Amino acid sequence: MRKYTTIFIQALMANLSVAGTVQADKGEKHWIYDDFEERVYAVAYDQGVVLAGGRGETVKAINPETQEKLWAFDRHGDTIEAIVADSGVAYSGSSGRNEDHIRAIDIESGEQLWSFEGYGIQDLAVGGGSVYAASQGGEVISVDAHEGSKEWIFDGFETSLGSPSVNGIATDGERVYAAGDCDDYPVRALDADTGEVVWRMDHDEEMFGIGTNGSHVLAGDTDNVIHTLDAETGESVKEYKGHHRTPQDIAVDDELFYSASSDETLRVGYVYAGTEYHVFDSFENDVNSVTLDQGIIYSASGGRLGSDDNAVRAFSLNQHPDDEHQQEEGGNNQEASSHEGESIVDLFHARWEVKDIDGGDDLYSFDDKVYIGDSNEKIIALDARSGDRLWDVPYASSVPYIDEDHIYTSDGNTIKILDRQTGEVDQQWDDYDIDPSYGSSHIVSQDDILWITEGEKFFVYNINEQEKIWEREFSRRADFLSRHDKNIIYSSGEEVGLYTPEGDPLPWYDDWANAQDSAYDSDKIYIGASREVKAFESTSRFDHRCERWRCIPPEWTYEHDGSVESVEHYDGKIYALGDIRRDKNGIRVLDPETGDKVQTIEVASGAIDFEISDGWLYVLIRDRRDRILRSIRIQ
């Protein structure tokens, strides 16, 4: 039923032309193969072939491009409960009064390579040169994948009533994860080489479907709950409660899980957040098995008598798995919209959402964490994948700057440099005697230099020596600081310009009120202010003092619908957030060469800041006195 796989979602098969297929739209099925007289319990994929079997006692090989049967293997003598495949070999397991066998089948020819007699084969997994079987007798059996010989048996599942059963099994090559029906500890992690127990999960309910991506294990119970467990320890991480009946099978990739259930759905959710992304619900019977390969999802269905839905289906998701306008026919999402030829992405469907943030306007993301400064003078660190709060520290009401190792912050009297991973103080300067009435500072770190603004003043410190190098005073309060190469972009009143590390000002544009943010790449500097984004050429002209104001005109100007609050450069595009108070706040995605709008990301009214990291968008939203943070996939 399962094959261990670690893949990323891709956009695939966008223009299928074979007869009987459906064009691969966002979240729609590609095809359906229903030449089965009885229930289909298992599906697998390997080397361009789909393999399926069930009550019919026959394994069928299907060409996924033409939906033609390539061969049928009929040497099983009873119901086929599971199929897995690897390196050109399919492994099928049967269970019943007449036979309990694992059979290895050459995928190219359909010929049997070997057979192994077990007891009540319920599920199979393959990895690391071994096939692992879950049995009705409460055993996990390891079989050599090449020879079909027994390697080890684990029989530690026990029950006081009747006999124990192992219902599901998965492997990541190092450990084998087994889910079953026993008095306690229904999920066990076993060493793949020896069968020895690595950890056990204590739970009151019987477990069925199980899957892993190497870092986490997902197991479904008879209460219809999918539990996400840490693969190293077995510790519970998240729970998903979207199913209405027991999850029968689970496949997992790096970000998403895919669960087949007897509630006639195949559900897709986020591994680390435990939230639902999409539901495929056009089935007319139990969904018994699911497997993945190169972004295509294959399912097997069939169950109750009187239904004709004994079939294998192929689905896919769009490469942007958080676009809410992905829809399978009969699904629960909305169609994409368009306006004047541009691409509009409505991103209200989030991977996770955090609401318990008490004020604060500062947002920063770095690698696996998101940082927020709240109004209670705390810095909050969240897990970027799940939204879980990792820690908070009462050091400041803003997060001025973060680099690979540290967080730099100031409260007007003290400069603190915190460890980015833990929030613990690495350095503290108590003789930093700036008037705290100026409020939160802007801080930028570069090499051994710390650039700080407090009100109308601008300071540069040597971090190692904790000594002030120089200071300057603006005519008005500084609005922001941002790095550009070895210089610093600043905004003060109607002046936008640069400072060199030596303290030389390079003003290059004025008569511009309320500059809020900047971004840059190797060619240009992008400034957001009022309702505009302006791009300036990034050349050696910044290395000398301008003889007069406005000496460098912008290369292009984009007029936003709202006051520009934040600007980011990411993956070759410019993202600009505007405050559109009577409508949804919109992030406009601009071509950095021309300033043309190529996409609109509609977020939510009240959005005040955003960050982009590793293909994820983090949006901070003002909701009366509180703040909401959402995590959304954009790539």
C-alpha positions as CSV (number, residue, x, y, z in Angstrom):
1,M,0.0,0.0,0.0
2,R,2.9,2.4,0.7
3,K,6.2,3.3,-0.7
4,Y,8.6,5.5,1.2
5,T,9.2,8.7,-0.8
6,T,10.6,12.2,-0.3
7,I,9.5,14.4,-3.1
8,F,8.5,18.0,-3.6
9,I,5.2,18.9,-5.2
10,Q,5.7,19.7,-8.9
11,A,3.5,20.9,-11.8
12,L,3.3,17.8,-14.0
13,M,1.4,16.5,-17.0
14,A,0.0,19.9,-17.8
15,N,-1.0,18.9,-21.4
16,L,-2.0,15.3,-21.5
17,S,-3.3,14.4,-24.9
18,V,-4.1,10.7,-24.7
19,A,-7.6,9.5,-25.1
20,G,-9.7,9.3,-22.0
21,T,-7.6,11.7,-19.9
22,V,-8.6,14.9,-18.3
23,Q,-6.2,17.9,-18.6
24,A,-4.3,18.4,-15.4
25,D,-5.9,21.4,-13.9
26,K,-5.3,22.5,-10.4
27,G,-6.4,19.7,-8.1
28,E,-8.2,17.7,-10.8
29,K,-7.9,14.0,-11.6
30,H,-5.9,12.9,-14.7
31,W,-7.7,9.6,-15.3
32,I,-9.6,6.7,-13.8
33,Y,-9.1,3.0,-14.5
34,D,-12.1,0.9,-13.5
35,D,-11.6,-2.5,-15.1
36,F,-12.0,-4.3,-11.8
37,E,-14.9,-6.5,-10.8
38,E,-14.3,-6.3,-7.1
39,R,-12.7,-3.9,-4.5
40,V,-9.3,-2.5,-5.1
41,Y,-7.3,-2.4,-1.9
42,A,-3.8,-1.6,-3.0
43,V,-1.9,0.6,-5.5
44,A,1.8,1.3,-6.2
45,Y,3.9,2.9,-8.9
46,D,7.4,2.2,-10.2
47,Q,9.3,2.8,-13.4
48,G,6.4,4.2,-15.4
49,V,3.9,1.5,-14.4
50,V,0.9,1.6,-12.0
51,L,0.2,-1.6,-10.1
52,A,-3.1,-2.4,-8.4
53,G,-4.9,-5.3,-6.8
54,G,-7.6,-6.4,-4.3
55,R,-10.4,-8.8,-3.9
56,G,-9.9,-10.1,-7.5
57,E,-6.7,-11.9,-6.4
58,T,-4.9,-10.4,-9.5
59,V,-2.2,-7.8,-9.7
60,K,-2.7,-5.6,-12.8
61,A,0.0,-3.5,-14.4
62,I,-1.4,-0.3,-16.0
63,N,0.2,2.2,-18.4
64,P,-0.5,5.6,-16.8
65,E,-0.3,7.4,-20.1
66,T,-2.8,5.3,-22.1
67,Q,-4.6,3.5,-19.2
68,E,-4.0,0.2,-21.0
69,K,-3.5,-3.0,-19.1
70,L,0.1,-4.3,-19.6
71,W,-0.2,-7.6,-17.9
72,A,-2.1,-9.4,-15.1
73,F,-0.4,-11.6,-12.5
74,D,-2.9,-14.2,-11.2
75,R,-0.8,-16.5,-9.0
76,H,-2.2,-15.2,-5.7
77,G,-4.9,-17.5,-4.2
78,D,-6.6,-14.9,-2.0
79,T,-7.3,-11.2,-1.5
80,I,-4.4,-8.9,-2.3
81,E,-4.1,-6.5,0.7
82,A,-1.0,-4.6,-0.2
83,I,1.4,-3.7,-3.1
84,V,4.7,-1.8,-3.0
85,A,7.3,-1.4,-5.7
86,D,11.0,-0.5,-5.9
87,S,13.8,-0.8,-8.5
88,G,11.7,-2.6,-11.1
89,V,10.1,-5.2,-8.7
90,A,6.6,-5.2,-7.3
91,Y,5.9,-6.9,-4.0
92,S,2.3,-8.0,-3.4
93,G,0.9,-9.4,-0.2
94,S,-2.2,-11.6,0.3
95,S,-4.4,-12.6,3.2
96,G,-7.2,-15.1,3.5
97,R,-8.2,-18.7,4.1
98,N,-6.5,-19.9,1.0
99,E,-3.2,-18.0,1.0
100,D,-0.9,-15.7,3.0
101,H,2.0,-14.9,0.7
102,I,4.3,-12.1,-0.3
103,R,5.2,-12.4,-4.0
104,A,7.9,-10.6,-5.9
105,I,7.0,-9.7,-9.5
106,D,9.2,-8.4,-12.3
107,I,7.5,-5.2,-13.4
108,E,8.7,-5.4,-17.0
109,S,7.5,-9.0,-17.7
110,G,4.9,-9.7,-15.0
111,E,6.8,-12.9,-14.0
112,Q,7.2,-14.1,-10.4
113,L,10.7,-13.8,-9.0
114,W,10.1,-15.4,-5.6
115,S,7.4,-16.0,-2.9
116,F,7.4,-16.0,0.9
117,E,4.7,-17.6,3.0
118,G,3.6,-15.4,5.9
119,Y,0.4,-15.1,8.0
120,G,-2.4,-12.7,7.2
121,I,-0.4,-10.1,5.3
122,Q,-2.1,-6.7,6.0
123,D,0.4,-4.2,4.6
124,L,3.9,-3.9,3.1
125,A,6.7,-1.5,3.0
126,V,10.0,-1.6,1.1
127,G,13.4,0.1,1.6
128,G,17.0,-0.5,2.2
129,G,17.0,-3.9,0.4
130,S,14.2,-5.4,2.5
131,V,10.5,-5.9,2.4
132,Y,8.6,-5.4,5.6
133,A,5.2,-7.1,6.2
134,A,2.5,-6.3,8.8
135,S,0.6,-9.4,9.7
136,Q,-2.8,-10.3,11.4
137,G,-0.9,-12.3,13.9
138,G,0.7,-9.3,15.5
139,E,4.0,-9.7,13.8
140,V,6.3,-7.5,11.7
141,I,8.4,-9.6,9.3
142,S,11.5,-8.5,7.5
143,V,12.2,-10.3,4.2
144,D,15.3,-9.9,1.9
145,A,14.0,-8.0,-1.1
146,H,16.3,-9.9,-3.6
147,E,16.0,-13.5,-2.3
148,G,12.7,-13.7,-0.5
149,S,14.4,-15.1,2.7
150,K,13.4,-14.2,6.2
151,E,15.7,-11.7,8.0
152,W,13.9,-11.2,11.4
153,I,10.5,-11.2,13.1
154,F,9.1,-8.8,15.7
155,D,6.2,-10.2,17.7
156,G,5.9,-7.7,20.6
157,F,2.3,-6.6,19.9
158,E,0.1,-8.1,22.6
159,T,-3.6,-7.9,23.6
160,S,-5.6,-9.4,26.4
161,L,-8.7,-10.0,24.1
162,G,-8.3,-12.0,21.0
163,S,-5.1,-11.8,18.9
164,P,-3.1,-8.6,18.1
165,S,-2.9,-7.3,14.6
166,V,-0.4,-5.1,12.8
167,N,-2.6,-3.1,10.4
168,G,-0.1,-0.7,8.7
169,I,3.7,-0.4,8.1
170,A,6.1,2.1,6.7
171,T,9.9,2.6,6.5
172,D,12.4,5.3,5.9
173,G,15.3,2.8,5.4
174,E,16.6,3.2,8.9
175,R,13.5,2.4,10.9
176,V,10.3,0.5,10.4
177,Y,7.1,2.0,11.8
178,A,4.2,-0.4,12.6
179,A,0.7,0.5,13.6
180,G,-1.7,-2.0,15.0
181,D,-4.3,-3.2,17.5
182,C,-3.0,-4.1,20.9
183,D,-3.5,-3.2,24.6
184,D,-1.1,-0.3,24.5
185,Y,1.7,1.3,22.4
186,P,-0.1,0.7,19.0
187,V,2.7,2.4,17.1
188,R,6.2,1.0,17.3
189,A,9.5,2.2,15.7
190,L,11.8,-0.7,15.0
191,D,15.4,-0.8,13.9
192,A,15.3,-1.8,10.2
193,D,18.3,-4.0,10.5
194,T,17.6,-5.9,13.7
195,G,13.9,-5.4,14.5
196,E,14.6,-4.1,18.0
197,V,12.3,-1.5,19.4
198,V,13.5,2.1,19.1
199,W,10.4,3.8,20.6
200,R,6.7,3.2,21.4
201,M,3.7,5.4,21.2
202,D,1.1,4.9,23.9
203,H,-2.5,5.4,22.7
204,D,-5.9,4.2,23.5
205,E,-7.2,3.7,20.0
206,E,-6.4,1.1,17.3
207,M,-4.1,2.4,14.6
208,F,-4.4,1.7,10.8
209,G,-2.8,3.8,8.1
210,I,0.8,4.9,8.7
211,G,3.4,6.8,6.6
212,T,6.7,8.6,7.0
213,N,8.9,11.2,5.3
214,G,11.9,10.4,7.4
215,S,11.6,13.2,9.8
216,H,8.0,12.5,10.9
217,V,5.6,9.6,11.1
218,L,1.8,10.0,10.6
219,A,-0.6,7.4,11.9
220,G,-4.4,7.3,11.7
221,D,-6.6,5.8,14.5
222,T,-10.2,4.6,14.7
223,D,-11.3,8.0,16.2
224,N,-10.5,9.3,12.7
225,V,-7.5,11.3,13.9
226,I,-4.1,11.4,12.2
227,H,-1.3,11.8,14.6
228,T,2.0,13.4,13.5
229,L,4.9,12.0,15.5
230,D,8.6,12.9,15.6
231,A,10.4,10.0,13.8
232,E,13.3,10.1,16.2
233,T,11.4,10.0,19.5
234,G,7.8,9.1,18.8
235,E,6.7,12.3,20.5
236,S,3.3,13.7,19.4
237,V,3.7,16.9,17.3
238,K,0.3,17.6,15.8
239,E,-3.2,16.1,15.2
240,Y,-5.4,16.3,12.2
241,K,-9.1,15.7,12.7
242,G,-10.6,16.3,9.3
243,H,-11.7,12.7,8.4
244,H,-15.2,11.3,9.3
245,R,-14.1,7.7,9.3
246,T,-10.8,5.8,9.8
247,P,-7.8,6.7,7.7
248,Q,-6.8,3.5,5.9
249,D,-3.5,4.6,4.3
250,I,-1.2,7.6,4.5
251,A,1.5,8.8,2.1
252,V,3.9,11.6,3.0
253,D,6.3,13.9,1.2
254,D,8.4,16.7,2.6
255,E,5.5,19.1,3.3
256,L,2.2,17.4,2.8
257,F,0.4,14.2,3.8
258,Y,-2.2,12.3,1.7
259,S,-4.7,10.2,3.6
260,A,-7.1,7.6,2.1
261,S,-10.2,7.0,4.2
262,S,-13.4,5.0,4.3
263,D,-15.2,8.3,4.5
264,E,-14.9,8.3,0.6
265,T,-12.3,11.0,0.6
266,L,-8.6,11.5,-0.1
267,R,-7.4,14.4,2.0
268,V,-4.3,16.5,1.7
269,G,-2.9,18.4,4.6
270,Y,0.3,20.0,6.0
271,V,2.6,17.6,7.9
272,Y,3.9,20.2,10.4
273,A,0.9,22.3,10.9
274,G,-1.8,19.6,11.0
275,T,-4.1,21.7,8.8
276,E,-6.0,20.7,5.7
277,Y,-5.1,21.9,2.3
278,H,-7.4,20.1,-0.1
279,V,-10.1,17.4,-0.3
280,F,-10.6,15.0,-3.2
281,D,-14.2,13.9,-2.7
282,S,-15.5,12.6,-6.0
283,F,-15.3,8.9,-4.8
284,E,-18.3,6.8,-4.4
285,N,-16.8,4.2,-2.1
286,D,-14.0,3.6,0.5
287,V,-10.6,5.0,-0.5
288,N,-8.2,2.1,0.6
289,S,-4.8,3.1,-0.6
290,V,-2.7,6.0,-1.8
291,T,0.8,6.3,-3.2
292,L,2.9,9.1,-4.7
293,D,5.4,9.4,-7.5
294,Q,6.9,12.6,-9.0
295,G,4.0,14.8,-7.9
296,I,1.2,12.4,-9.1
297,I,-1.2,10.9,-6.5
298,Y,-2.6,7.4,-7.2
299,S,-5.5,6.0,-5.2
300,A,-7.3,2.7,-5.0
301,S,-11.0,2.5,-4.0
302,G,-13.8,0.0,-3.5
303,G,-15.6,-1.5,-0.5
304,R,-19.3,-1.8,0.2
305,L,-21.4,-4.1,-1.9
306,G,-23.5,-2.5,-4.6
307,S,-21.0,0.1,-5.6
308,D,-19.3,0.3,-9.0
309,D,-16.4,2.5,-7.8
310,N,-13.8,-0.2,-7.8
311,A,-11.1,1.9,-9.5
312,V,-7.6,3.4,-9.6
313,R,-7.4,7.2,-10.1
314,A,-4.5,9.6,-10.8
315,F,-4.6,13.1,-9.4
316,S,-2.2,16.0,-9.1
317,L,-1.8,19.2,-7.2
318,N,-0.6,22.5,-8.7
319,Q,3.0,23.5,-7.8
320,H,1.5,26.2,-5.6
321,P,-0.2,24.0,-3.0
322,D,-1.7,26.9,-1.0
323,D,-3.6,28.6,-3.9
324,E,-7.1,28.2,-2.7
325,H,-8.4,28.2,-6.2
326,Q,-7.2,24.6,-6.7
327,Q,-10.2,22.4,-7.3
328,E,-11.1,18.9,-8.2
329,E,-14.5,18.5,-9.7
330,G,-16.8,18.1,-6.8
331,G,-14.1,19.5,-4.5
332,N,-14.4,22.2,-1.9
333,N,-12.2,25.0,-3.3
334,Q,-12.8,27.9,-5.6
335,E,-11.8,28.5,-9.2
336,A,-9.0,30.9,-10.0
337,S,-9.9,34.4,-11.1
338,S,-8.2,36.8,-13.5
339,H,-8.3,40.5,-14.1
340,E,-6.9,42.4,-17.1
341,G,-4.7,39.5,-18.1
342,E,-2.7,39.4,-14.8
343,S,-2.4,36.4,-12.5
344,I,-4.4,37.0,-9.3
345,V,-3.6,34.7,-6.3
346,D,-6.1,34.7,-3.4
347,L,-4.2,33.4,-0.5
348,F,-6.7,33.2,2.4
349,H,-6.1,29.5,2.7
350,A,-3.1,29.3,5.0
351,R,-0.8,26.5,6.1
352,W,-1.2,27.9,9.6
353,E,-2.5,30.9,11.4
354,V,-1.5,32.3,14.8
355,K,-3.8,34.7,16.6
356,D,-2.4,35.0,20.1
357,I,-0.1,37.9,19.3
358,D,-0.6,41.0,21.4
359,G,0.1,44.0,19.1
360,G,3.4,44.6,17.5
361,D,4.2,45.6,13.9
362,D,7.6,43.9,13.3
363,L,8.1,40.7,11.4
364,Y,11.2,38.8,10.4
365,S,11.8,35.3,9.0
366,F,15.0,33.4,8.8
367,D,15.5,29.7,7.9
368,D,13.2,27.7,10.1
369,K,11.9,30.4,12.4
370,V,9.6,33.5,12.2
371,Y,10.1,36.3,14.7
372,I,7.6,38.9,15.9
373,G,8.0,41.9,18.3
374,D,4.8,42.3,20.3
375,S,3.4,45.2,22.3
376,N,4.4,43.6,25.6
377,E,8.0,44.2,24.9
378,K,8.7,40.6,24.0
379,I,10.3,38.9,21.0
380,I,8.4,35.8,20.0
381,A,10.0,33.0,18.0
382,L,7.7,30.6,16.0
383,D,8.4,27.4,14.2
384,A,8.1,28.4,10.5
385,R,6.6,25.1,9.4
386,S,4.0,24.6,12.2
387,G,3.4,28.1,13.7
388,D,4.1,26.7,17.2
389,R,5.6,29.1,19.7
390,L,9.1,28.1,20.5
391,W,10.1,30.8,23.0
392,D,9.6,34.4,23.8
393,V,12.0,36.8,25.6
394,P,11.1,40.1,27.4
395,Y,13.8,42.2,25.8
396,A,12.3,44.7,23.4
397,S,9.1,45.7,21.5
398,S,10.7,45.3,18.1
399,V,12.9,43.0,16.1
400,P,15.2,45.5,14.3
401,Y,17.6,43.1,12.7
402,I,18.4,39.4,12.4
403,D,21.3,37.6,10.8
404,E,22.3,34.0,10.6
405,D,23.4,33.9,14.2
406,H,21.9,36.8,16.2
407,I,19.0,39.1,16.9
408,Y,20.0,42.7,17.5
409,T,17.6,44.9,19.5
410,S,17.6,48.1,21.6
411,D,15.2,49.7,24.1
412,G,16.9,53.1,24.2
413,N,19.0,52.3,27.2
414,T,20.5,48.9,26.4
415,I,21.7,47.2,23.3
416,K,21.2,43.4,23.4
417,I,22.5,40.8,21.0
418,L,20.6,37.6,21.4
419,D,21.3,34.1,20.1
420,R,18.9,33.6,17.2
421,Q,18.1,30.0,18.0
422,T,17.4,30.3,21.8
423,G,16.8,34.0,22.5
424,E,19.5,34.0,25.2
425,V,21.7,37.1,25.6
426,D,25.1,36.8,24.0
427,Q,26.1,40.5,24.5
428,Q,24.6,43.4,26.4
429,W,25.7,47.0,26.4
430,D,24.3,48.9,29.4
431,D,26.1,52.2,28.8
432,Y,24.1,52.9,25.7
433,D,22.6,56.2,26.9
434,I,20.1,57.3,24.2
435,D,16.9,58.9,25.2
436,P,14.3,56.0,25.5
437,S,11.5,58.4,24.6
438,Y,12.5,58.1,21.0
439,G,10.9,54.6,21.0
440,S,12.0,51.6,19.0
441,S,15.2,51.8,17.1
442,H,16.2,50.7,13.6
443,I,19.2,48.4,13.7
444,V,21.3,46.8,11.0
445,S,24.3,44.6,11.5
446,Q,27.1,44.2,8.9
447,D,30.3,42.4,9.6
448,D,31.6,43.9,12.8
449,I,29.5,47.1,12.5
450,L,26.2,47.9,14.1
451,W,24.2,50.8,12.6
452,I,21.5,52.2,14.9
453,T,19.0,55.0,14.7
454,E,17.2,56.6,17.7
455,G,14.8,59.3,16.8
456,E,16.7,61.9,14.7
457,K,20.2,60.4,15.5
458,F,22.3,57.9,13.7
459,F,25.0,55.9,15.4
460,V,27.6,53.4,14.2
461,Y,29.2,51.0,16.7
462,N,32.0,48.4,16.6
463,I,30.4,45.2,17.9
464,N,33.6,43.6,19.1
465,E,34.9,46.7,21.0
466,Q,31.4,47.9,22.0
467,E,32.6,51.4,21.0
468,K,30.9,54.2,19.1
469,I,32.7,54.9,15.8
470,W,30.7,58.0,14.8
471,E,27.3,59.5,14.9
472,R,25.2,61.9,12.8
473,E,21.9,63.8,13.2
474,F,19.1,63.9,10.7
475,S,16.8,66.9,10.2
476,R,13.8,64.6,11.0
477,R,13.2,61.2,12.6
478,A,14.7,58.2,10.6
479,D,12.0,56.0,9.1
480,F,14.1,52.9,8.2
481,L,17.5,51.4,7.7
482,S,18.4,48.8,5.2
483,R,21.6,47.3,3.9
484,H,22.9,47.8,0.4
485,D,26.2,46.1,-0.1
486,K,28.5,47.8,2.3
487,N,26.5,50.9,2.5
488,I,23.3,51.6,4.4
489,I,20.1,53.0,2.9
490,Y,18.3,55.4,5.1
491,S,15.2,57.5,5.1
492,S,14.6,60.7,7.1
493,G,11.7,62.9,6.4
494,E,11.9,63.8,2.7
495,E,15.4,62.5,2.2
496,V,16.4,59.1,1.0
497,G,20.1,58.2,0.6
498,L,23.1,56.2,1.7
499,Y,25.8,56.3,4.3
500,T,29.2,54.7,3.8
501,P,30.8,52.7,6.7
502,E,33.1,55.7,7.2
503,G,30.1,58.0,7.9
504,D,30.0,59.8,4.5
505,P,26.4,60.7,3.5
506,L,25.4,60.1,-0.1
507,P,22.0,61.7,-0.5
508,W,20.5,60.8,-3.9
509,Y,16.8,61.7,-3.8
510,D,14.7,64.1,-1.8
511,D,11.2,65.6,-1.9
512,W,9.8,62.3,-1.0
513,A,7.7,61.9,2.1
514,N,7.1,58.8,4.2
515,A,9.6,56.3,2.7
516,Q,8.8,53.1,4.5
517,D,11.0,50.3,3.2
518,S,13.6,49.2,0.6
519,A,15.0,46.2,-1.1
520,Y,17.8,45.7,-3.5
521,D,19.4,43.2,-6.0
522,S,22.7,43.4,-7.9
523,D,21.3,46.0,-10.4
524,K,18.8,48.2,-8.5
525,I,17.6,49.6,-5.3
526,Y,13.8,49.6,-4.7
527,I,12.2,52.1,-2.4
528,G,8.6,52.0,-1.2
529,A,6.9,55.2,0.0
530,S,3.4,56.7,-0.1
531,R,1.7,55.0,-3.0
532,E,4.8,54.3,-5.1
533,V,7.6,51.9,-5.6
534,K,10.7,53.4,-7.3
535,A,13.7,51.6,-8.8
536,F,17.1,53.3,-8.8
537,E,20.2,52.1,-10.7
538,S,22.7,50.5,-8.4
539,T,26.0,51.7,-9.8
540,S,29.3,53.2,-8.8
541,R,27.6,56.6,-8.8
542,F,26.7,55.8,-5.2
543,D,30.4,55.9,-4.4
544,H,30.7,59.7,-4.6
545,R,28.7,62.6,-3.1
546,C,26.0,63.9,-5.3
547,E,26.6,67.6,-6.2
548,R,22.9,68.3,-5.9
549,W,19.7,66.7,-4.9
550,R,17.8,64.4,-7.2
551,C,21.0,63.6,-9.0
552,I,19.8,60.0,-9.7
553,P,16.4,59.8,-11.2
554,P,14.4,56.5,-10.9
555,E,14.5,54.0,-13.7
556,W,10.9,53.3,-13.2
557,T,8.0,54.1,-10.9
558,Y,5.1,51.9,-10.0
559,E,1.9,53.4,-8.6
560,H,0.4,51.1,-6.0
561,D,-3.3,51.1,-5.0
562,G,-2.4,51.8,-1.4
563,S,0.3,53.2,0.8
564,V,3.3,51.0,0.4
565,E,4.1,49.4,3.8
566,S,6.8,46.8,2.9
567,V,9.0,45.9,-0.1
568,E,10.9,42.6,-0.6
569,H,13.1,41.2,-3.4
570,Y,12.6,37.5,-3.8
571,D,13.4,35.0,-6.5
572,G,13.9,37.6,-9.2
573,K,10.8,39.6,-8.5
574,I,9.8,42.6,-6.4
575,Y,7.0,42.2,-3.8
576,A,5.3,45.4,-2.5
577,L,2.5,45.4,0.2
578,G,0.0,48.3,0.0
579,D,-2.5,49.4,2.6
580,I,-5.8,49.4,0.8
581,R,-8.1,50.3,3.6
582,R,-11.5,49.7,1.9
583,D,-10.5,46.4,0.3
584,K,-8.1,43.5,0.8
585,N,-4.5,44.6,1.2
586,G,-2.6,43.6,-1.9
587,I,0.9,42.5,-2.5
588,R,1.9,43.5,-6.0
589,V,4.5,41.4,-7.7
590,L,6.6,43.5,-10.1
591,D,9.1,42.8,-12.9
592,P,12.4,44.3,-11.6
593,E,13.4,45.4,-15.1
594,T,10.3,47.3,-16.1
595,G,8.2,47.8,-13.0
596,D,5.3,46.1,-14.7
597,K,2.8,44.2,-12.4
598,V,2.9,40.5,-13.1
599,Q,0.8,39.2,-10.3
600,T,-1.4,40.3,-7.4
601,I,-1.5,38.4,-4.1
602,E,-4.6,39.4,-2.3
603,V,-4.1,38.9,1.4
604,A,-6.4,40.6,3.9
605,S,-7.5,44.0,5.1
606,G,-5.2,45.2,7.8
607,A,-2.0,43.5,6.5
608,I,0.9,45.6,7.8
609,D,4.0,43.6,7.0
610,F,5.2,40.5,5.3
611,E,8.3,38.3,4.8
612,I,9.2,35.7,2.2
613,S,11.5,32.7,2.9
614,D,12.0,29.4,1.1
615,G,8.8,29.8,-1.0
616,W,6.6,30.7,2.0
617,L,4.9,34.0,2.6
618,Y,4.3,35.2,6.2
619,V,1.7,38.0,6.5
620,L,1.2,40.0,9.7
621,I,-2.4,41.4,9.9
622,R,-3.7,44.0,12.2
623,D,-7.0,42.9,13.8
624,R,-8.2,45.7,16.2
625,R,-5.7,45.4,19.1
626,D,-4.4,42.0,18.2
627,R,-2.3,40.7,15.4
628,I,-2.8,37.6,13.2
629,L,0.1,35.9,11.4
630,R,-0.5,33.6,8.4
631,S,1.9,31.3,6.6
632,I,1.0,30.7,2.9
633,R,2.9,29.0,0.0
634,I,3.7,31.2,-3.0
635,Q,6.1,28.9,-4.8
